[in-house]
Amino acid sequence: MTCKHTSTLAKQAVQTLNDAKTQHQHALCKDARNNAYQREVDGLAFKYLATCAQYGEHHALSLHAKESWLGARRAVQARYPKPDY
């Protein structure tokens, strides 16, 4: 095996490792966000939909429920930012 071939293999191995780390970070972020959405956001989304159905989309209760839901989404997204690629 030549030195040049060894160097090429080493570069490929480093790239493969970096790709795997990136995929792993993305998966961790996705899982954390999904869990947080289920725990903290989904119930607020259902509450918003229910108030819209009962009072209409522009009623004060619906608007408040919508802001609560979207605020919770933003909080989860801030807590678990997507990794930079």
Stockholm file with secondary structure:
# STOCKHOLM 1.0

chainA/1-85         MTCKHTSTLAKQAVQTLNDAKTQHQHALCKDARNNAYQREVDGLAFKYLATCAQYGEHHALSLHAKESWLGARRAVQARYPKPDY
#=GR chainA/1-85 SS CCHHHHHHHHHHHHHHHHHHHHHHHHHHHHHHHHHHIIIIIHHHHHHHHHHHHHHCTTSHHHHHHHHHHHHHHHHHHHHSCCCCC
#=GC SS_cons        CCHHHHHHHHHHHHHHHHHHHHHHHHHHHHHHHHHHIIIIIHHHHHHHHHHHHHHCTTSHHHHHHHHHHHHHHHHHHHHSCCCCC
//
